[in-house]
Amino acid sequence: MIFTVDRLPEDYTQVIVWIDQLREKLRFATSDSLHRWTGLLARLSLARAIQGSNTIEGINVTLDDAVAAVDREIPAKPMDEDWQAVMGYREAMDYIIQLSKDPDKYAHNRGTLLSLHYMMMKYDLTRDPGRIRPGPIYVTNTATGKTEYEGPSAEIVSSLVDELIACLNAKSDLPVIVRAAMAHLNLAMIHPFRDGNGRMARALQTMVLSRDGILSPVFSSIEEYVGRNSQDYYNVLREVGQGHWRPERDPLPWVRFCLVAHYRQARTLLRRLSEMSRMWAEIEVEIKRRKMPERMIYAVADAALGLQVRNPTYRKQADITNQVAKLDLKRLVDTGLLAPKGERRGRYYTAEELVRQIAKRARIPREETDPFAELAALTRNAEAPIQPELPEFPDAAGRIQ
């Protein structure tokens, strides 16, 4: 027996409707050819997912490191174990993204699950990457030394994994967003591996969503949200699990956490899309005013987003040679848009004051709306359950709607 959901309360169903509405906006706004800045949003979203899911495990990864992983560039710091873990997670996400492009041609099985784990953990063979754990496992609070959770006995883990896989492939009337949340919960509670169970559970949730074709895995993941709200994440898992394998317990608090996470993450992405469109438009004006090639917008936009701009990354974005990239970056420095840092191979560029001001003007205040609280307020006032005002986003012509 694994954790299951028999019936969703009405407010859960209504919140899912709101999330679907947000996703329709995202589907339109992030279509491949609609906006030039969509690729930047996808790149940063994937980087933030990688950063969030690894940071929560105590793996030291900056946003610049995560972007380097997405771009397949060597980071500024040495190639240590943290970097190998980040690159392993990057490969696992690549695997999910590739499978999502042809979702009807694969089913979940031991091969997909163990392959995903191997990609994540292959940097340390002592952790048995791609293998079900052979013995007991305990989750310990490093601060107190107390055992927070004891996984099910190794004797039943294999059969529980088979049950989970069968559940992933079975037809269900539950919305996919709930099925994905339950996949996450079950894998986290079964704890089938010696290490990497949290990262695997979060990646599996994204995999289930992407197989259903909801959105690109880059835009359907809640890993960034989990990374920002790690204490709430651990608290709800603790509430549901109660320290041991107890699949008879009510998983609805966990489902609620995931729905709030999806709702807030979708609104965050729409807000960022609006911010990026405004920022891009202002940068474009500055580039044209200086009579510089349009490709330079990419370098300035990265700097405006707070990233370190490096020659290899810029020349890949702009599809230019090393020499042209060097000349472009020098020109951006000479005209006061970028500031050089470091020397030779370690050189990178950051935003000058003008670009920082452009980024500041583009920002929209962050909001953390609780959809369940909003719905309860509407119900008390006997109003129809209409979603709170949605974030602005650009239409096909780049106008804010």
Kinemage of the C-alpha trace (Angstrom):
@kinemage 1
@onewidth
@group {chain A} dominant
@subgroup {mainchain}
@vectorlist {calphas} color= white
{ca met a 1} P 0.000 0.000 0.000
{ca ile a 2} L 1.204 3.513 -0.863
{ca phe a 3} L -0.256 6.968 -0.145
{ca thr a 4} L -3.429 7.645 -2.136
{ca val a 5} L -6.037 10.370 -2.545
{ca asp a 6} L -9.630 9.165 -2.770
{ca arg a 7} L -11.457 12.464 -3.195
{ca leu a 8} L -10.562 16.128 -3.511
{ca pro a 9} L -12.410 18.766 -1.464
{ca glu a 10} L -14.263 21.371 -3.514
{ca asp a 11} L -11.843 24.177 -2.674
{ca tyr a 12} L -8.917 22.062 -3.932
{ca thr a 13} L -10.759 21.530 -7.214
{ca gln a 14} L -11.427 25.267 -7.620
{ca val a 15} L -7.788 26.168 -6.924
{ca ile a 16} L -6.753 23.672 -9.611
{ca val a 17} L -9.073 25.499 -12.043
{ca trp a 18} L -7.252 28.741 -11.224
{ca ile a 19} L -3.871 27.079 -11.721
{ca asp a 20} L -5.013 25.771 -15.112
{ca gln a 21} L -6.024 29.309 -16.103
{ca leu a 22} L -2.570 30.578 -15.171
{ca arg a 23} L -0.946 27.786 -17.141
{ca glu a 24} L -2.948 28.649 -20.226
{ca lys a 25} L -1.545 32.163 -20.015
{ca leu a 26} L 1.945 30.720 -19.570
{ca arg a 27} L 1.472 28.335 -22.486
{ca phe a 28} L 0.650 31.276 -24.744
{ca ala a 29} L 3.261 33.622 -23.309
{ca thr a 30} L 6.114 31.096 -23.483
{ca ser a 31} L 5.492 29.680 -26.945
{ca asp a 32} L 8.761 29.087 -28.784
{ca ser a 33} L 8.620 31.955 -31.275
{ca leu a 34} L 6.433 34.563 -29.606
{ca his a 35} L 9.010 36.641 -27.742
{ca arg a 36} L 12.764 37.014 -27.972
{ca trp a 37} L 13.027 37.085 -24.187
{ca thr a 38} L 11.184 33.786 -23.642
{ca gly a 39} L 14.449 31.886 -24.054
{ca leu a 40} L 15.991 33.991 -21.286
{ca leu a 41} L 13.055 33.195 -19.000
{ca ala a 42} L 13.312 29.467 -19.773
{ca arg a 43} L 17.045 29.481 -19.107
{ca leu a 44} L 16.674 31.289 -15.791
{ca ser a 45} L 13.699 29.155 -14.736
{ca leu a 46} L 15.665 25.957 -15.299
{ca ala a 47} L 18.659 27.432 -13.457
{ca arg a 48} L 16.491 28.434 -10.493
{ca ala a 49} L 14.923 24.950 -10.384
{ca ile a 50} L 18.389 23.370 -10.338
{ca gln a 51} L 19.547 25.818 -7.686
{ca gly a 52} L 16.442 25.334 -5.510
{ca ser a 53} L 16.411 21.550 -5.561
{ca asn a 54} L 20.130 21.272 -4.807
{ca thr a 55} L 20.410 24.064 -2.242
{ca ile a 56} L 17.702 22.452 -0.111
{ca glu a 57} L 19.999 19.400 0.154
{ca gly a 58} L 22.885 21.510 1.448
{ca ile a 59} L 24.644 21.650 -1.932
{ca asn a 60} L 26.263 25.046 -2.343
{ca val a 61} L 25.166 26.456 -5.697
{ca thr a 62} L 24.819 30.098 -6.707
{ca leu a 63} L 22.483 31.279 -9.452
{ca asp a 64} L 25.526 32.000 -11.638
{ca asp a 65} L 26.695 28.400 -11.111
{ca ala a 66} L 23.246 27.078 -11.986
{ca val a 67} L 23.146 29.212 -15.145
{ca ala a 68} L 26.608 27.885 -16.039
{ca ala a 69} L 25.214 24.360 -15.683
{ca val a 70} L 22.293 25.210 -17.975
{ca asp a 71} L 24.708 26.746 -20.494
{ca arg a 72} L 27.134 23.833 -20.059
{ca glu a 73} L 29.921 26.216 -19.158
{ca ile a 74} L 32.636 25.683 -16.572
{ca pro a 75} L 31.891 27.832 -13.503
{ca ala a 76} L 34.266 30.292 -11.914
{ca lys a 77} L 34.906 28.017 -8.926
{ca pro a 78} L 36.786 24.667 -9.109
{ca met a 79} L 35.052 21.494 -10.317
{ca asp a 80} L 34.225 20.225 -6.809
{ca glu a 81} L 31.607 17.724 -5.657
{ca asp a 82} L 28.901 20.386 -5.413
{ca trp a 83} L 29.428 21.250 -9.069
{ca gln a 84} L 29.274 17.581 -10.056
{ca ala a 85} L 25.993 17.252 -8.168
{ca val a 86} L 24.596 20.273 -9.999
{ca met a 87} L 25.661 18.898 -13.385
{ca gly a 88} L 24.148 15.526 -12.503
{ca tyr a 89} L 20.852 17.218 -11.764
{ca arg a 90} L 21.160 19.161 -15.010
{ca glu a 91} L 21.530 15.879 -16.924
{ca ala a 92} L 18.496 14.428 -15.176
{ca met a 93} L 16.429 17.471 -16.146
{ca asp a 94} L 17.666 17.122 -19.733
{ca tyr a 95} L 16.406 13.537 -19.659
{ca ile a 96} L 12.964 14.670 -18.463
{ca ile a 97} L 12.826 17.443 -21.070
{ca gln a 98} L 13.714 15.038 -23.893
{ca leu a 99} L 11.125 12.479 -22.802
{ca ser a 100} L 8.482 15.191 -22.557
{ca lys a 101} L 8.875 15.944 -26.269
{ca asp a 102} L 7.357 12.553 -27.114
{ca pro a 103} L 5.240 11.674 -24.062
{ca asp a 104} L 3.142 8.989 -25.780
{ca lys a 105} L 6.181 6.867 -26.553
{ca tyr a 106} L 7.279 6.011 -23.036
{ca ala a 107} L 5.847 4.629 -19.817
{ca his a 108} L 7.237 4.951 -16.347
{ca asn a 109} L 9.219 1.873 -15.378
{ca arg a 110} L 12.200 0.851 -13.289
{ca gly a 111} L 14.469 1.782 -16.154
{ca thr a 112} L 13.310 5.415 -16.303
{ca leu a 113} L 13.386 5.762 -12.509
{ca leu a 114} L 16.796 4.171 -11.971
{ca ser a 115} L 18.277 5.984 -14.975
{ca leu a 116} L 17.123 9.289 -13.518
{ca his a 117} L 18.780 8.426 -10.215
{ca tyr a 118} L 21.998 7.327 -11.886
{ca met a 119} L 22.295 10.604 -13.791
{ca met a 120} L 21.887 12.571 -10.569
{ca met a 121} L 24.231 10.552 -8.392
{ca lys a 122} L 26.862 9.060 -10.710
{ca tyr a 123} L 29.487 11.494 -9.428
{ca asp a 124} L 29.781 9.296 -6.290
{ca leu a 125} L 29.560 5.552 -6.885
{ca thr a 126} L 29.661 4.891 -3.131
{ca arg a 127} L 26.062 6.150 -3.039
{ca asp a 128} L 24.846 3.336 -5.301
{ca pro a 129} L 23.519 5.477 -8.178
{ca gly a 130} L 20.812 3.671 -10.129
{ca arg a 131} L 20.258 1.022 -7.436
{ca ile a 132} L 17.510 0.433 -4.887
{ca arg a 133} L 18.914 0.656 -1.354
{ca pro a 134} L 19.805 -2.723 0.191
{ca gly a 135} L 19.345 -1.716 3.842
{ca pro a 136} L 17.566 0.637 6.267
{ca ile a 137} L 17.607 4.402 5.915
{ca tyr a 138} L 17.137 7.274 8.351
{ca val a 139} L 16.723 10.997 7.816
{ca thr a 140} L 18.613 12.817 10.573
{ca asn a 141} L 18.405 16.433 11.647
{ca thr a 142} L 22.041 17.516 11.427
{ca ala a 143} L 21.499 20.306 13.973
{ca thr a 144} L 20.008 18.121 16.708
{ca gly a 145} L 21.239 14.658 15.736
{ca lys a 146} L 17.655 13.375 16.063
{ca thr a 147} L 16.143 10.957 13.559
{ca glu a 148} L 13.364 12.800 11.724
{ca tyr a 149} L 12.176 9.938 9.541
{ca glu a 150} L 12.760 6.192 9.177
{ca gly a 151} L 12.069 4.742 5.738
{ca pro a 152} L 10.209 1.460 5.230
{ca ser a 153} L 12.115 -1.789 5.618
{ca ala a 154} L 14.426 -2.707 2.744
{ca glu a 155} L 12.501 -5.994 2.392
{ca ile a 156} L 9.403 -4.168 1.104
{ca val a 157} L 11.022 -1.244 -0.736
{ca ser a 158} L 11.241 -3.053 -4.077
{ca ser a 159} L 7.544 -3.961 -4.037
{ca leu a 160} L 6.622 -0.399 -3.011
{ca val a 161} L 8.614 0.965 -5.957
{ca asp a 162} L 6.736 -1.420 -8.270
{ca glu a 163} L 3.433 -0.221 -6.800
{ca leu a 164} L 4.455 3.396 -7.313
{ca ile a 165} L 5.380 2.730 -10.951
{ca ala a 166} L 2.072 0.946 -11.554
{ca cys a 167} L 0.256 3.941 -10.047
{ca leu a 168} L 2.179 6.341 -12.315
{ca asn a 169} L 1.030 4.422 -15.403
{ca ala a 170} L -2.550 3.717 -14.307
{ca lys a 171} L -5.518 5.688 -15.606
{ca ser a 172} L -6.939 8.059 -13.021
{ca asp a 173} L -9.675 10.649 -12.677
{ca leu a 174} L -7.424 12.766 -10.473
{ca pro a 175} L -5.945 15.896 -12.082
{ca val a 176} L -2.354 15.364 -13.164
{ca ile a 177} L -1.189 18.088 -10.786
{ca val a 178} L -2.430 15.919 -7.888
{ca arg a 179} L -0.992 12.708 -9.342
{ca ala a 180} L 2.382 14.416 -9.690
{ca ala a 181} L 2.225 15.632 -6.092
{ca met a 182} L 1.431 12.109 -4.916
{ca ala a 183} L 4.350 10.709 -6.929
{ca his a 184} L 6.622 13.163 -5.100
{ca leu a 185} L 5.183 12.248 -1.708
{ca asn a 186} L 5.385 8.490 -2.255
{ca leu a 187} L 8.954 8.490 -3.522
{ca ala a 188} L 10.055 10.777 -0.673
{ca met a 189} L 8.386 8.520 1.893
{ca ile a 190} L 9.520 5.212 0.367
{ca his a 191} L 13.052 6.657 0.304
{ca pro a 192} L 14.184 3.903 -2.075
{ca phe a 193} L 17.785 5.103 -2.524
{ca arg a 194} L 20.795 5.501 -0.256
{ca asp a 195} L 21.031 9.180 -1.235
{ca gly a 196} L 19.338 11.725 -3.482
{ca asn a 197} L 15.752 10.840 -2.524
{ca gly a 198} L 14.628 14.459 -2.149
{ca arg a 199} L 16.055 15.491 -5.504
{ca met a 200} L 14.551 12.386 -7.108
{ca ala a 201} L 11.098 13.055 -5.630
{ca arg a 202} L 11.080 16.629 -6.906
{ca ala a 203} L 12.325 15.588 -10.340
{ca leu a 204} L 9.724 12.806 -10.546
{ca gln a 205} L 6.968 15.326 -9.822
{ca thr a 206} L 8.165 17.422 -12.775
{ca met a 207} L 8.433 14.286 -14.913
{ca val a 208} L 4.823 13.268 -14.240
{ca leu a 209} L 3.607 16.759 -15.128
{ca ser a 210} L 5.669 16.939 -18.323
{ca arg a 211} L 4.531 13.510 -19.534
{ca asp a 212} L 0.962 14.785 -19.437
{ca gly a 213} L 1.930 17.687 -21.668
{ca ile a 214} L 0.853 20.392 -19.212
{ca leu a 215} L 3.781 22.714 -19.911
{ca ser a 216} L 7.439 22.472 -20.680
{ca pro a 217} L 9.226 20.936 -17.663
{ca val a 218} L 11.098 24.233 -17.355
{ca phe a 219} L 7.845 26.061 -16.575
{ca ser a 220} L 5.931 23.352 -14.678
{ca ser a 221} L 8.503 22.650 -11.938
{ca ile a 222} L 7.954 23.902 -8.369
{ca glu a 223} L 11.558 23.206 -7.343
{ca glu a 224} L 12.426 26.900 -7.152
{ca tyr a 225} L 9.460 27.486 -4.837
{ca val a 226} L 10.446 24.528 -2.651
{ca gly a 227} L 13.987 25.880 -2.405
{ca arg a 228} L 12.662 29.281 -1.253
{ca asn a 229} L 10.244 27.701 1.228
{ca ser a 230} L 12.254 24.744 2.456
{ca gln a 231} L 11.069 24.915 6.060
{ca asp a 232} L 7.397 24.796 5.022
{ca tyr a 233} L 8.289 21.895 2.713
{ca tyr a 234} L 9.915 19.885 5.484
{ca asn a 235} L 7.153 20.764 7.932
{ca val a 236} L 4.373 19.405 5.752
{ca leu a 237} L 6.315 16.227 4.968
{ca arg a 238} L 6.859 15.802 8.710
{ca glu a 239} L 3.151 16.371 9.365
{ca val a 240} L 2.093 13.743 6.841
{ca gly a 241} L 4.837 11.207 7.546
{ca gln a 242} L 4.947 11.391 11.355
{ca gly a 243} L 8.438 9.890 11.406
{ca his a 244} L 7.706 6.500 9.831
{ca trp a 245} L 6.243 4.857 6.731
{ca arg a 246} L 2.521 5.403 7.310
{ca pro a 247} L 0.692 5.354 3.946
{ca glu a 248} L -2.691 5.267 5.687
{ca arg a 249} L -2.264 8.883 6.777
{ca asp a 250} L -4.119 11.750 5.086
{ca pro a 251} L -1.970 13.266 2.281
{ca leu a 252} L -4.222 16.290 1.673
{ca pro a 253} L -2.014 18.746 3.626
{ca trp a 254} L 0.800 17.808 1.237
{ca val a 255} L -1.443 18.204 -1.823
{ca arg a 256} L -2.508 21.624 -0.551
{ca phe a 257} L 1.140 22.680 -0.164
{ca cys a 258} L 1.826 21.635 -3.765
{ca leu a 259} L -1.210 23.467 -5.117
{ca val a 260} L -0.174 26.678 -3.376
{ca ala a 261} L 3.352 26.158 -4.734
{ca his a 262} L 2.116 25.713 -8.322
{ca tyr a 263} L -0.204 28.695 -8.033
{ca arg a 264} L 2.481 31.016 -6.705
{ca gln a 265} L 5.169 29.754 -9.073
{ca ala a 266} L 2.929 30.286 -12.113
{ca arg a 267} L 2.151 33.838 -11.014
{ca thr a 268} L 5.853 34.424 -10.391
{ca leu a 269} L 6.689 33.311 -13.936
{ca leu a 270} L 4.048 35.603 -15.421
{ca arg a 271} L 5.372 38.495 -13.349
{ca arg a 272} L 8.911 37.773 -14.522
{ca leu a 273} L 7.791 37.584 -18.112
{ca ser a 274} L 6.256 41.029 -17.809
{ca glu a 275} L 9.392 42.365 -16.114
{ca met a 276} L 11.608 40.853 -18.796
{ca ser a 277} L 9.578 42.339 -21.634
{ca arg a 278} L 9.825 45.831 -20.089
{ca met a 279} L 13.520 45.442 -19.398
{ca trp a 280} L 14.240 44.141 -22.906
{ca ala a 281} L 12.388 47.058 -24.499
{ca glu a 282} L 14.439 49.636 -22.564
{ca ile a 283} L 17.725 47.881 -23.315
{ca glu a 284} L 16.776 47.718 -26.985
{ca val a 285} L 16.301 51.494 -26.998
{ca glu a 286} L 19.768 52.020 -25.496
{ca ile a 287} L 21.407 49.626 -27.963
{ca lys a 288} L 19.738 51.298 -30.956
{ca arg a 289} L 20.593 54.766 -29.661
{ca arg a 290} L 24.247 53.757 -29.628
{ca lys a 291} L 23.905 52.238 -33.143
{ca met a 292} L 25.134 48.860 -31.910
{ca pro a 293} L 24.094 45.411 -33.233
{ca glu a 294} L 20.881 44.032 -31.784
{ca arg a 295} L 22.676 40.869 -30.616
{ca met a 296} L 24.282 42.898 -27.808
{ca ile a 297} L 20.918 42.988 -26.038
{ca tyr a 298} L 21.604 39.445 -24.822
{ca ala a 299} L 24.748 40.453 -22.923
{ca val a 300} L 23.143 43.542 -21.407
{ca ala a 301} L 19.960 41.644 -20.485
{ca asp a 302} L 21.967 38.994 -18.623
{ca ala a 303} L 23.784 41.733 -16.709
{ca ala a 304} L 20.471 43.467 -15.924
{ca leu a 305} L 19.228 40.173 -14.466
{ca gly a 306} L 22.177 40.203 -12.088
{ca leu a 307} L 24.221 37.536 -13.872
{ca gln a 308} L 27.930 37.560 -14.600
{ca val a 309} L 28.368 37.934 -18.369
{ca arg a 310} L 31.159 35.774 -19.793
{ca asn a 311} L 32.550 35.627 -23.306
{ca pro a 312} L 31.762 31.913 -23.944
{ca thr a 313} L 28.137 32.293 -22.889
{ca tyr a 314} L 27.577 35.505 -24.845
{ca arg a 315} L 29.094 34.210 -28.059
{ca lys a 316} L 26.912 31.105 -27.828
{ca gln a 317} L 23.786 33.225 -27.296
{ca ala a 318} L 24.646 35.589 -30.147
{ca asp a 319} L 26.087 32.840 -32.412
{ca ile a 320} L 29.316 34.752 -33.056
{ca thr a 321} L 33.055 34.042 -32.942
{ca asn a 322} L 35.280 34.551 -29.932
{ca gln a 323} L 36.919 37.610 -31.503
{ca val a 324} L 33.592 39.285 -32.323
{ca ala a 325} L 32.376 38.583 -28.768
{ca lys a 326} L 35.516 40.207 -27.330
{ca leu a 327} L 34.984 43.313 -29.453
{ca asp a 328} L 31.280 43.483 -28.559
{ca leu a 329} L 31.948 43.244 -24.834
{ca lys a 330} L 34.687 45.882 -25.032
{ca arg a 331} L 32.304 48.201 -26.838
{ca leu a 332} L 29.642 47.650 -24.177
{ca val a 333} L 32.221 48.596 -21.567
{ca asp a 334} L 33.362 51.665 -23.506
{ca thr a 335} L 29.790 52.936 -23.842
{ca gly a 336} L 29.054 52.563 -20.119
{ca leu a 337} L 26.642 49.614 -20.158
{ca leu a 338} L 28.888 46.886 -18.708
{ca ala a 339} L 31.722 46.902 -16.154
{ca pro a 340} L 34.656 44.451 -16.495
{ca lys a 341} L 35.712 42.313 -13.515
{ca gly a 342} L 38.706 40.002 -13.158
{ca glu a 343} L 41.481 39.220 -15.589
{ca arg a 344} L 42.072 36.908 -18.565
{ca arg a 345} L 40.188 33.593 -18.320
{ca gly a 346} L 38.457 34.719 -15.149
{ca arg a 347} L 37.091 37.901 -16.670
{ca tyr a 348} L 33.388 38.595 -16.553
{ca tyr a 349} L 31.132 41.636 -16.883
{ca thr a 350} L 28.423 43.117 -14.687
{ca ala a 351} L 25.792 45.819 -15.112
{ca glu a 352} L 26.744 49.476 -14.911
{ca glu a 353} L 24.456 51.932 -13.111
{ca leu a 354} L 22.346 52.731 -16.206
{ca val a 355} L 21.530 49.052 -16.720
{ca arg a 356} L 20.838 48.523 -13.019
{ca gln a 357} L 18.333 51.377 -13.160
{ca ile a 358} L 16.627 49.815 -16.192
{ca ala a 359} L 16.265 46.549 -14.251
{ca lys a 360} L 14.933 48.416 -11.217
{ca arg a 361} L 12.263 50.222 -13.257
{ca ala a 362} L 11.129 46.938 -14.789
{ca arg a 363} L 10.525 45.226 -11.447
{ca ile a 364} L 7.005 44.438 -10.308
{ca pro a 365} L 6.452 43.931 -6.549
{ca arg a 366} L 6.432 40.263 -5.501
{ca glu a 367} L 3.154 39.008 -4.091
{ca glu a 368} L 2.464 35.733 -2.291
{ca thr a 369} L -1.273 35.246 -2.746
{ca asp a 370} L -2.754 32.234 -0.947
{ca pro a 371} L -5.411 30.869 -3.316
{ca phe a 372} L -7.208 28.989 -0.533
{ca ala a 373} L -7.491 32.142 1.574
{ca glu a 374} L -8.704 34.127 -1.453
{ca leu a 375} L -11.283 31.453 -2.235
{ca ala a 376} L -12.497 31.348 1.371
{ca ala a 377} L -12.939 35.138 1.352
{ca leu a 378} L -14.970 34.975 -1.848
{ca thr a 379} L -17.130 32.203 -0.418
{ca arg a 380} L -17.821 34.201 2.755
{ca asn a 381} L -18.901 37.127 0.617
{ca ala a 382} L -21.087 34.848 -1.528
{ca glu a 383} L -19.211 35.882 -4.641
{ca ala a 384} L -18.512 33.689 -7.653
{ca pro a 385} L -15.033 32.073 -7.394
{ca ile a 386} L -13.220 34.354 -9.826
{ca gln a 387} L -9.451 34.241 -9.597
{ca pro a 388} L -7.700 37.299 -8.107
{ca glu a 389} L -6.285 39.719 -10.645
{ca leu a 390} L -3.671 38.014 -12.770
{ca pro a 391} L -0.176 39.346 -13.413
{ca glu a 392} L 0.292 41.434 -16.529
{ca phe a 393} L 2.003 39.781 -19.447
{ca pro a 394} L 2.939 40.874 -22.977
{ca asp a 395} L 0.905 40.041 -26.038
{ca ala a 396} L 2.364 39.035 -29.428
{ca ala a 397} L 3.328 42.631 -30.180
{ca gly a 398} L 5.048 43.049 -26.840
{ca arg a 399} L 2.274 45.208 -25.368
{ca ile a 400} L 1.349 44.693 -21.730
{ca gln a 401} L -2.172 43.326 -21.366
